[in-house]
């Protein structure tokens, strides 16, 4: 019985340490896009909108998908 409790405590400690390391890494290592990446993203957005792209709302998506399935016959 003693080893089961020790094993469970060890598992909890390892999980908490791993969680703390992941949180520290997330907060310490931030990523910021540079000017070149921002310009490329803006260019891609311009091309999408120039070619007639528009985001669909949920009602538009429901109209365009098949919600009734296929006929087996």
C-alpha positions in Angstrom: 0.0 0.0 0.0 2.9 2.3 0.8 4.4 2.0 -2.7 1.1 2.8 -4.4 0.9 6.1 -2.5 4.5 6.9 -3.2 4.0 6.1 -6.9 0.8 8.3 -7.0 2.6 11.2 -5.4 5.6 10.8 -7.8 3.2 10.9 -10.7 1.5 14.1 -9.4 4.9 15.8 -8.8 6.1 14.9 -12.3 2.9 16.1 -13.8 3.1 19.4 -11.9 6.7 20.0 -12.8 6.0 19.3 -16.5 3.0 21.7 -16.4 5.1 24.4 -14.7 7.9 24.0 -17.3 5.4 24.2 -20.2 3.8 27.4 -18.7 7.2 29.0 -18.1 8.3 28.2 -21.7 5.1 29.7 -23.1 5.5 32.9 -21.2 9.3 33.2 -21.6 9.5 32.5 -25.3 7.2 34.8 -27.3 7.0 35.0 -31.0 6.6 38.2 -32.9 6.2 38.5 -36.6 8.7 40.6 -38.4 7.9 43.2 -41.0 8.5 40.8 -43.9 6.0 38.3 -42.5 3.4 41.0 -41.9 3.8 42.2 -45.5 3.5 38.7 -46.9 0.3 38.1 -44.8 -1.2 41.4 -46.0 -0.3 40.6 -49.6 -2.0 37.2 -49.3 -5.1 38.8 -47.8 -5.2 41.3 -50.7 -5.0 38.5 -53.3 -7.8 36.5 -51.6 -10.1 39.5 -51.5 -9.2 40.5 -55.0 -10.2 37.1 -56.3 -13.6 37.2 -54.7 -13.0 35.5 -51.4 -15.3 36.2 -48.5 -15.8 34.4 -45.2 -19.0 32.4 -44.9 -21.3 32.7 -42.0 -22.8 29.5 -40.4 -26.0 30.0 -42.4 -24.1 30.2 -45.6 -22.2 27.1 -44.8 -25.4 25.2 -44.0 -26.9 26.2 -47.3 -23.8 24.9 -49.3 -23.2 21.6 -47.5 -25.3 18.4 -47.9 -27.1 17.9 -44.6 -29.4 15.2 -45.9 -26.9 12.6 -46.9 -27.0 10.5 -50.0 -29.7 8.4 -51.5 -29.0 4.7 -51.4 -31.2 3.9 -54.4 
